[in-house]
Amino acid sequence: MAILQKLKALLDQAKVSYEVLTHPLAYTAGEIAASQHMSGKEMAKVVMLEVDGKLVMGVIPGSLKVHLNTSRASLGATEVRMATEDEFSARFPGCEIGAEPPFGNLFGVRVVIDPALIKDEYIYFNAGTHLQTVRMKYRDFAALVKPEVATLCREREEWAA
């Protein structure tokens, strides 16, 4: 399977520079990062959330997990929970489940990115398949997606606290 055509069309039309990286079949951000010899924190992963009854695409570092209480407070929400695959898979036609690119705007889904990802020059993410990753400048990603920035994670050391 090739890079998601909707994504390719958007990137090409915007004339932004991006690189498609092919890797062995991998289902987690950690597996992808290891196969591409990068840190898990450099790989962005998509997590689907239900925030006050609405589907939201969270984008977080691959090495971290969503912290629901932190997300709720940061988003000013009453309720935040992880969405189930049944609740979101039909919203992303052409994407393998778990390989959705962080371009919720292509699918009518609000995008919220954790601030840990906005400080890097590049962002790496799934391209709609478990075999390909896209690398592009964060500033180009932000210009195309216009994500909301909100804290969705806590550092691992804080989990035990």
Backbone as a chain_set.jsonl record, in Angstrom:
{"seq": "MAILQKLKALLDQAKVSYEVLTHPLAYTAGEIAASQHMSGKEMAKVVMLEVDGKLVMGVIPGSLKVHLNTSRASLGATEVRMATEDEFSARFPGCEIGAEPPFGNLFGVRVVIDPALIKDEYIYFNAGTHLQTVRMKYRDFAALVKPEVATLCREREEWAA", "coords": {"N": [[0.842, -1.18, 0.0], [0.559, 2.203, -0.809], [1.565, 5.558, 0.207], [-1.082, 7.362, 1.719], [-3.399, 8.547, -0.547], [-4.957, 10.923, -0.372], [-3.476, 12.388, 1.446], [-0.99, 12.616, 0.122], [-1.807, 14.147, -2.098], [-2.549, 16.561, -0.853], [-0.069, 17.4, 0.279], [1.527, 17.603, -2.026], [0.092, 19.516, -3.516], [0.371, 21.723, -1.866], [2.988, 22.152, -2.198], [5.06, 21.447, -0.423], [8.072, 20.268, 1.035], [8.709, 16.877, 1.556], [9.439, 13.615, 2.796], [9.085, 10.22, 2.038], [9.376, 7.413, 3.942], [10.173, 4.038, 3.871], [9.618, 1.112, 5.734], [10.089, -1.991, 7.585], [7.164, -3.984, 8.296], [5.365, -2.549, 10.897], [3.704, -1.929, 13.917], [3.68, -0.23, 16.08], [4.695, 2.977, 17.389], [7.158, 2.837, 18.626], [8.327, 0.537, 17.45], [8.557, 1.425, 14.815], [10.263, 3.641, 15.13], [12.577, 2.33, 16.094], [13.226, 0.747, 13.851], [13.921, 2.704, 12.083], [16.023, 3.883, 13.236], [15.767, 6.024, 15.111], [14.812, 8.155, 17.86], [12.067, 7.269, 19.975], [10.627, 9.452, 20.821], [10.73, 11.2, 18.727], [9.009, 10.294, 16.823], [5.783, 10.865, 15.852], [2.661, 9.926, 17.179], [-0.698, 8.995, 16.561], [-3.532, 9.311, 18.542], [-6.811, 8.47, 19.188], [-9.331, 10.311, 20.617], [-12.235, 10.775, 22.657], [-13.74, 13.665, 23.325], [-15.701, 15.322, 25.428], [-17.879, 14.105, 24.109], [-17.225, 14.352, 21.406], [-15.255, 13.376, 18.598], [-11.751, 13.539, 18.622], [-8.527, 14.048, 17.319], [-5.634, 13.203, 18.784], [-2.214, 14.069, 18.916], [0.801, 12.804, 19.744], [4.109, 12.343, 21.261], [5.78, 9.37, 20.252], [6.949, 7.933, 22.299], [5.529, 8.38, 24.565], [2.466, 8.246, 26.577], [-1.031, 9.002, 26.421], [-2.346, 11.006, 28.967], [-5.199, 10.98, 30.619], [-6.443, 12.67, 32.591], [-4.752, 14.902, 32.58], [-5.09, 15.679, 29.91], [-7.847, 16.294, 29.904], [-7.941, 18.512, 31.669], [-6.214, 20.286, 30.33], [-7.554, 20.678, 27.923], [-9.821, 21.848, 28.786], [-12.079, 20.35, 29.204], [-14.99, 18.406, 30.131], [-15.21, 15.662, 30.058], [-12.925, 13.183, 29.01], [-11.918, 10.492, 27.075], [-10.395, 7.492, 25.762], [-11.09, 6.79, 22.406], [-12.828, 4.093, 20.838], [-11.82, 1.662, 18.37], [-14.008, 0.958, 16.78], [-15.491, 3.271, 16.95], [-14.101, 5.137, 15.449], [-12.81, 4.119, 13.112], [-14.191, 4.037, 10.608], [-14.168, 6.67, 9.875], [-11.808, 7.198, 8.614], [-11.213, 6.488, 5.747], [-9.298, 4.419, 3.569], [-7.106, 4.304, 5.183], [-5.011, 2.194, 7.115], [-6.01, 0.673, 10.138], [-4.853, 2.25, 12.99], [-2.77, 3.466, 11.726], [-3.238, 6.026, 10.979], [-2.595, 9.188, 9.539], [-1.488, 12.3, 11.07], [-3.35, 14.218, 10.154], [-6.022, 15.227, 10.678], [-7.666, 17.165, 9.656], [-8.093, 16.469, 7.012], [-10.108, 14.701, 7.233], [-12.18, 15.819, 8.569], [-11.822, 16.048, 11.339], [-11.008, 17.372, 14.466], [-7.733, 18.419, 15.403], [-5.353, 17.975, 17.911], [-2.266, 18.734, 19.233], [0.436, 17.621, 21.236], [2.601, 19.734, 23.116], [5.219, 18.778, 23.28], [5.975, 17.914, 20.789], [6.206, 20.112, 19.13], [8.55, 21.501, 19.231], [10.571, 20.433, 17.745], [12.442, 20.403, 14.652], [11.614, 18.699, 12.612], [8.851, 16.5, 11.877], [7.772, 13.19, 12.212], [5.625, 10.701, 10.964], [2.972, 8.225, 10.657], [1.856, 7.185, 7.419], [-0.668, 6.401, 6.69], [-0.414, 3.754, 6.383], [1.078, 0.727, 7.655], [3.606, 0.446, 6.799], [4.921, 2.664, 5.895], [6.329, 5.871, 6.557], [6.148, 9.383, 6.978], [8.326, 12.124, 6.692], [8.64, 15.432, 7.514], [9.001, 19.035, 7.624], [8.211, 20.507, 10.711], [7.034, 23.054, 10.775], [5.799, 23.238, 8.257], [3.929, 21.181, 8.455], [2.342, 22.235, 10.567], [1.345, 24.537, 9.327], [-0.318, 23.438, 7.387], [-2.123, 21.794, 8.804], [-2.94, 23.213, 11.061], [-3.012, 22.655, 13.909], [-4.419, 22.512, 17.223], [-2.668, 23.34, 20.155], [-2.078, 21.526, 23.014], [-1.492, 20.18, 26.241], [-1.215, 16.775, 26.447], [0.021, 14.639, 27.548], [2.082, 13.202, 30.172], [5.378, 13.171, 31.44], [7.17, 10.045, 31.633], [8.35, 9.562, 34.19], [6.604, 10.808, 35.891], [4.379, 9.222, 35.974], [4.226, 7.35, 38.029], [3.83, 8.863, 40.222]], "CA": [[0.0, 0.0, 0.0], [1.338, 3.437, -0.915], [1.142, 6.664, 1.061], [-2.479, 7.72, 1.552], [-3.501, 9.459, -1.689], [-5.461, 12.213, 0.107], [-2.344, 13.058, 2.081], [-0.044, 12.946, -0.947], [-2.373, 15.242, -2.89], [-2.448, 17.787, -0.055], [1.338, 17.798, 0.383], [1.999, 18.011, -3.354], [-0.58, 20.764, -3.887], [0.949, 22.786, -1.038], [4.388, 22.271, -2.61], [5.966, 21.336, 0.712], [9.046, 19.202, 0.933], [8.496, 15.769, 2.473], [10.129, 12.387, 2.422], [8.377, 9.0, 2.413], [10.326, 6.4, 4.375], [9.596, 2.703, 3.926], [10.216, 0.315, 6.803], [9.408, -3.274, 7.767], [5.857, -3.922, 8.937], [5.477, -2.135, 12.3], [2.412, -1.482, 14.413], [3.801, 0.76, 17.152], [5.66, 4.053, 17.148], [8.458, 2.345, 19.083], [8.864, -0.363, 16.424], [8.935, 2.245, 13.653], [11.447, 4.416, 15.521], [13.725, 1.425, 16.15], [13.599, 0.323, 12.498], [14.467, 3.859, 11.359], [17.147, 4.37, 14.037], [15.481, 7.322, 15.711], [14.22, 8.087, 19.196], [10.613, 7.168, 19.984], [10.007, 10.761, 21.032], [10.702, 11.918, 17.451], [7.919, 9.733, 16.035], [4.465, 11.285, 16.33], [1.623, 8.904, 17.034], [-2.07, 9.482, 16.646], [-4.432, 8.639, 19.474], [-8.152, 9.006, 19.0], [-9.974, 10.615, 21.891], [-13.568, 11.353, 22.66], [-13.684, 14.808, 24.227], [-17.069, 15.823, 25.601], [-18.774, 13.515, 23.115], [-16.775, 14.587, 20.032], [-14.011, 12.723, 18.22], [-10.601, 14.437, 18.512], [-7.27, 13.377, 17.014], [-4.51, 13.652, 19.586], [-0.917, 13.744, 18.322], [1.722, 12.799, 20.882], [5.367, 11.64, 20.978], [5.643, 7.921, 20.268], [7.489, 7.354, 23.529], [4.667, 8.724, 25.696], [1.07, 7.822, 26.55], [-1.987, 10.03, 26.797], [-2.773, 11.039, 30.355], [-6.553, 11.493, 30.446], [-6.721, 13.811, 33.475], [-3.991, 16.035, 32.047], [-5.778, 16.088, 28.674], [-9.127, 16.92, 30.268], [-7.655, 19.838, 32.221], [-5.595, 21.104, 29.295], [-8.557, 20.979, 26.894], [-10.971, 22.494, 29.406], [-13.205, 19.454, 28.939], [-15.637, 17.724, 31.25], [-14.897, 14.238, 29.96], [-12.017, 12.736, 27.957], [-11.622, 9.062, 27.115], [-9.879, 6.944, 24.516], [-12.141, 6.311, 21.511], [-12.62, 2.718, 20.389], [-11.655, 1.527, 16.918], [-15.34, 0.972, 16.17], [-15.99, 4.639, 16.933], [-13.389, 6.028, 14.532], [-12.182, 3.533, 11.914], [-14.911, 4.397, 9.384], [-13.895, 8.085, 9.551], [-10.518, 7.298, 7.943], [-11.152, 5.56, 4.617], [-7.997, 4.32, 2.919], [-6.055, 4.156, 6.192], [-4.997, 1.003, 7.944], [-6.315, 1.032, 11.527], [-3.648, 2.485, 13.781], [-1.74, 4.119, 10.903], [-3.801, 7.29, 10.505], [-1.663, 10.325, 9.618], [-2.024, 13.332, 11.958], [-4.011, 15.222, 9.322], [-7.454, 15.098, 10.909], [-8.357, 18.124, 8.802], [-8.492, 15.775, 5.778], [-11.224, 13.82, 7.554], [-13.155, 16.555, 9.363], [-11.597, 15.761, 12.75], [-10.164, 18.346, 15.171], [-6.4, 17.908, 15.73], [-4.687, 18.586, 19.056], [-0.9, 18.203, 19.315], [1.132, 17.857, 22.495], [3.712, 20.672, 22.905], [6.507, 18.088, 23.174], [6.31, 17.691, 19.374], [6.295, 21.333, 18.328], [9.868, 22.125, 19.353], [11.508, 19.818, 16.805], [12.385, 20.924, 13.285], [10.896, 17.748, 11.767], [7.867, 15.606, 12.458], [7.677, 11.899, 11.529], [4.322, 10.126, 11.277], [2.443, 7.202, 9.756], [1.318, 7.722, 6.174], [-1.885, 5.675, 6.356], [-0.046, 2.354, 6.265], [2.048, 0.274, 8.657], [4.881, 0.231, 6.102], [5.52, 3.921, 5.461], [6.34, 7.022, 7.444], [6.479, 10.644, 6.316], [9.173, 13.079, 7.424], [8.502, 16.775, 6.948], [9.267, 20.094, 8.598], [7.058, 20.754, 11.584], [6.355, 24.309, 10.413], [4.919, 22.953, 7.119], [2.82, 20.411, 9.02], [1.482, 23.148, 11.323], [0.666, 25.433, 8.387], [-1.356, 22.688, 6.679], [-3.101, 21.179, 9.713], [-3.361, 24.196, 12.053], [-3.46, 21.943, 15.114], [-4.476, 23.167, 18.524], [-1.605, 22.827, 21.015], [-2.535, 21.304, 24.382], [-0.767, 19.101, 26.903], [-1.97, 15.526, 26.458], [0.86, 13.601, 28.175], [3.012, 13.527, 31.244], [6.606, 12.389, 31.295], [7.088, 8.725, 32.266], [8.702, 9.596, 35.609], [5.475, 11.314, 36.64], [3.271, 8.261, 36.003], [4.184, 6.64, 39.307], [3.5, 9.818, 41.283]], "C": [[0.889, 1.247, 0.0], [0.823, 4.47, 0.08], [-0.306, 7.02, 0.722], [-2.613, 8.799, 0.478], [-3.997, 10.85, -1.3], [-4.33, 13.047, 0.709], [-1.338, 13.504, 1.031], [-0.529, 14.136, -1.76], [-2.254, 16.573, -2.145], [-1.006, 18.291, -0.004], [1.877, 18.301, -0.954], [1.377, 19.348, -3.778], [0.0, 21.951, -3.117], [2.419, 23.042, -1.376], [5.345, 22.302, -1.418], [6.897, 20.155, 0.486], [8.72, 18.133, 1.974], [9.194, 14.546, 1.922], [9.286, 11.21, 2.897], [9.422, 7.94, 2.717], [9.609, 5.062, 4.465], [10.348, 1.897, 4.972], [9.505, -1.033, 6.88], [8.074, -3.067, 8.489], [6.014, -3.623, 10.431], [4.147, -1.541, 12.731], [2.495, -0.447, 15.515], [4.833, 1.816, 16.771], [7.057, 3.616, 17.561], [9.113, 1.431, 18.063], [9.336, 0.426, 15.205], [10.214, 3.011, 13.958], [12.688, 3.533, 15.543], [14.173, 1.028, 14.745], [14.23, 1.459, 11.699], [15.581, 4.55, 12.146], [16.942, 5.79, 14.54], [14.882, 7.095, 17.094], [12.702, 8.002, 19.066], [9.931, 8.504, 20.183], [9.953, 11.59, 19.753], [9.523, 11.486, 16.581], [6.593, 10.183, 16.634], [3.496, 10.123, 16.168], [0.263, 9.545, 17.26], [-2.823, 8.637, 17.665], [-5.797, 9.292, 19.318], [-8.838, 9.12, 20.358], [-11.429, 11.004, 21.659], [-13.538, 12.421, 23.737], [-15.076, 15.431, 24.277], [-17.985, 15.383, 24.462], [-18.365, 13.704, 21.664], [-15.431, 13.919, 19.794], [-12.919, 13.765, 18.014], [-9.369, 13.582, 18.241], [-6.172, 13.995, 17.867], [-3.216, 13.209, 18.914], [0.124, 13.918, 19.419], [3.034, 12.131, 20.482], [5.155, 10.13, 21.126], [6.109, 7.268, 21.542], [6.597, 7.603, 24.748], [3.267, 8.149, 25.522], [0.201, 9.012, 26.92], [-2.284, 9.894, 28.282], [-4.13, 11.741, 30.347], [-6.875, 12.685, 31.345], [-5.991, 15.065, 33.015], [-4.674, 16.582, 30.8], [-7.064, 16.84, 28.984], [-8.895, 18.345, 30.767], [-7.127, 20.785, 31.147], [-6.605, 21.549, 28.225], [-9.775, 21.705, 27.471], [-12.243, 21.677, 29.22], [-13.784, 18.893, 30.227], [-15.246, 16.256, 31.267], [-13.977, 13.969, 28.766], [-11.785, 11.246, 28.151], [-11.04, 8.653, 25.771], [-11.071, 6.468, 23.688], [-11.82, 4.872, 21.109], [-12.458, 2.697, 18.873], [-12.997, 1.574, 16.21], [-15.892, 2.386, 16.039], [-15.299, 5.523, 15.893], [-12.925, 5.417, 13.226], [-12.876, 3.923, 10.609], [-14.654, 5.842, 8.96], [-12.627, 8.261, 8.716], [-10.399, 6.313, 6.784], [-9.775, 5.594, 3.948], [-6.849, 4.153, 3.881], [-6.16, 2.792, 6.859], [-5.249, 1.454, 9.381], [-5.007, 1.128, 12.308], [-2.532, 3.16, 12.997], [-2.241, 5.452, 10.339], [-2.745, 8.393, 10.595], [-2.295, 11.426, 10.473], [-2.646, 14.514, 11.211], [-5.523, 15.054, 9.454], [-8.267, 16.037, 10.048], [-8.783, 17.501, 7.468], [-9.754, 14.941, 5.973], [-12.284, 14.509, 8.417], [-13.041, 16.309, 10.858], [-10.637, 16.809, 13.321], [-8.844, 17.686, 15.56], [-5.815, 18.706, 16.887], [-3.32, 17.926, 19.175], [-0.278, 18.566, 20.662], [2.335, 18.771, 22.233], [5.081, 20.016, 22.811], [6.928, 17.899, 21.719], [6.571, 18.979, 18.595], [7.67, 21.985, 18.367], [10.888, 21.567, 18.362], [11.355, 20.41, 15.406], [11.539, 20.025, 12.386], [9.87, 16.963, 12.57], [7.82, 14.358, 11.58], [6.339, 11.288, 11.919], [3.932, 9.064, 10.257], [1.776, 7.859, 8.556], [0.053, 6.99, 5.726], [-1.674, 4.181, 6.251], [0.956, 1.996, 7.353], [3.422, 0.007, 8.043], [5.587, 1.526, 5.717], [5.322, 5.024, 6.486], [6.681, 8.246, 6.609], [7.331, 11.479, 7.268], [9.005, 14.417, 6.731], [8.794, 17.807, 8.025], [8.006, 20.353, 9.411], [6.314, 22.014, 11.152], [5.426, 24.115, 9.219], [3.693, 22.163, 7.575], [1.832, 21.356, 9.71], [0.71, 24.086, 10.396], [-0.482, 24.725, 7.673], [-2.468, 22.189, 7.593], [-3.714, 22.204, 10.666], [-3.87, 23.513, 13.328], [-3.543, 22.87, 16.321], [-3.349, 22.55, 19.357], [-2.139, 22.733, 22.443], [-1.783, 20.117, 24.97], [-1.664, 17.876, 27.03], [-1.258, 14.427, 27.236], [1.539, 14.144, 29.416], [4.238, 12.679, 31.004], [6.486, 11.096, 32.082], [7.376, 8.757, 33.759], [7.497, 10.002, 36.452], [4.359, 10.278, 36.777], [3.118, 7.598, 37.358], [3.735, 7.574, 40.438], [2.013, 9.87, 41.577]], "O": [[1.868, 1.313, 0.744], [-0.218, 4.282, 0.71], [-0.699, 6.978, -0.444], [-1.996, 9.858, 0.591], [-3.516, 11.849, -1.834], [-4.252, 14.257, 0.498], [-0.884, 14.648, 1.051], [0.251, 15.035, -2.077], [-1.9, 17.592, -2.738], [-0.753, 19.476, -0.222], [2.594, 19.3, -1.008], [2.063, 20.207, -4.332], [0.107, 23.053, -3.656], [3.018, 24.011, -0.908], [6.307, 23.07, -1.395], [6.542, 19.176, -0.17], [8.483, 18.45, 3.14], [9.498, 14.463, 0.732], [8.82, 11.202, 4.036], [10.25, 7.606, 1.869], [8.545, 4.97, 5.076], [11.571, 1.99, 5.079], [8.431, -1.199, 6.301], [7.893, -2.082, 9.205], [6.706, -4.348, 11.145], [3.54, -0.752, 12.007], [1.482, 0.161, 15.861], [5.718, 1.581, 15.948], [8.037, 3.986, 16.915], [10.317, 1.529, 17.826], [10.386, 0.131, 14.633], [11.139, 3.033, 13.147], [13.743, 3.943, 15.06], [15.372, 0.977, 14.472], [14.982, 1.217, 10.754], [16.029, 5.64, 11.791], [17.819, 6.645, 14.414], [14.497, 5.979, 17.444], [12.118, 8.591, 18.156], [8.787, 8.686, 19.766], [9.219, 12.576, 19.689], [9.09, 12.233, 15.703], [6.314, 9.909, 17.801], [3.506, 9.425, 15.154], [0.106, 10.491, 18.033], [-2.755, 7.408, 17.648], [-5.917, 10.517, 19.317], [-8.912, 8.163, 21.129], [-11.794, 11.5, 20.592], [-13.335, 12.125, 24.914], [-15.559, 15.992, 23.294], [-18.759, 16.174, 23.924], [-19.083, 13.263, 20.767], [-14.573, 13.897, 20.676], [-13.127, 14.758, 17.317], [-9.184, 12.529, 18.851], [-5.821, 15.163, 17.696], [-3.134, 12.093, 18.401], [0.312, 15.01, 19.955], [3.081, 11.425, 19.475], [4.437, 9.679, 22.018], [5.701, 6.146, 21.841], [6.875, 7.099, 25.836], [2.923, 7.63, 24.459], [0.632, 9.915, 27.637], [-2.453, 8.785, 28.788], [-4.21, 12.944, 30.1], [-7.524, 13.628, 30.893], [-6.547, 16.163, 33.056], [-4.823, 17.794, 30.646], [-7.338, 17.889, 28.402], [-9.576, 19.275, 30.336], [-7.542, 21.941, 31.067], [-6.515, 22.657, 27.696], [-10.658, 22.127, 26.725], [-13.338, 22.226, 29.093], [-13.14, 18.91, 31.275], [-14.986, 15.675, 32.32], [-14.213, 14.459, 27.661], [-11.491, 10.793, 29.257], [-11.171, 9.365, 24.776], [-11.966, 5.81, 24.218], [-10.651, 4.49, 21.05], [-12.907, 3.609, 18.18], [-13.108, 2.174, 15.141], [-16.669, 2.672, 15.128], [-15.849, 6.55, 15.496], [-12.66, 6.165, 12.285], [-12.203, 4.121, 9.598], [-14.897, 6.2, 7.807], [-12.387, 9.338, 8.17], [-9.575, 5.4, 6.83], [-9.173, 6.655, 3.784], [-5.724, 3.888, 3.457], [-7.255, 2.3, 7.132], [-4.757, 2.503, 9.796], [-4.177, 0.219, 12.289], [-1.456, 3.402, 13.544], [-1.721, 5.941, 9.337], [-2.072, 8.52, 11.618], [-3.519, 11.48, 10.59], [-2.477, 15.668, 11.605], [-6.216, 14.775, 8.475], [-9.423, 15.753, 9.735], [-9.745, 17.966, 6.856], [-10.392, 14.526, 5.005], [-13.184, 13.85, 8.937], [-14.042, 16.354, 11.573], [-9.592, 17.095, 12.736], [-8.827, 16.535, 15.996], [-5.781, 19.936, 16.861], [-3.222, 16.7, 19.215], [-0.448, 19.679, 21.159], [3.022, 18.599, 21.227], [6.021, 20.635, 22.31], [8.116, 17.739, 21.441], [7.115, 18.922, 17.492], [7.929, 22.925, 17.615], [11.948, 22.16, 18.161], [10.274, 20.86, 15.026], [10.831, 20.512, 11.504], [10.006, 16.787, 13.78], [7.828, 14.455, 10.353], [5.953, 11.348, 13.087], [4.475, 9.004, 9.154], [1.206, 8.945, 8.662], [-0.265, 6.959, 4.537], [-2.624, 3.423, 6.054], [1.611, 2.878, 7.909], [4.293, -0.583, 8.682], [6.73, 1.494, 5.261], [4.305, 5.099, 7.175], [7.426, 8.146, 5.634], [7.088, 11.53, 8.474], [9.2, 14.533, 5.521], [8.827, 17.478, 9.21], [6.897, 20.409, 8.88], [5.083, 22.035, 11.164], [4.373, 24.749, 9.154], [2.571, 22.431, 7.145], [0.628, 21.284, 9.467], [-0.454, 24.394, 10.655], [-1.507, 25.342, 7.385], [-3.633, 22.165, 7.195], [-4.88, 22.08, 11.04], [-4.994, 23.752, 13.771], [-2.831, 23.87, 16.416], [-3.107, 21.347, 19.263], [-2.593, 23.725, 23.014], [-1.476, 19.159, 24.261], [-2.733, 17.932, 27.639], [-1.857, 13.399, 27.551], [1.568, 15.347, 29.674], [4.15, 11.593, 30.43], [5.779, 11.046, 33.089], [6.718, 8.054, 34.525], [7.381, 9.586, 37.605], [3.476, 10.442, 37.619], [2.001, 7.314, 37.79], [3.307, 7.109, 41.494], [1.581, 10.627, 42.446]]}, "num_chains": 1, "name": "protein.A"}
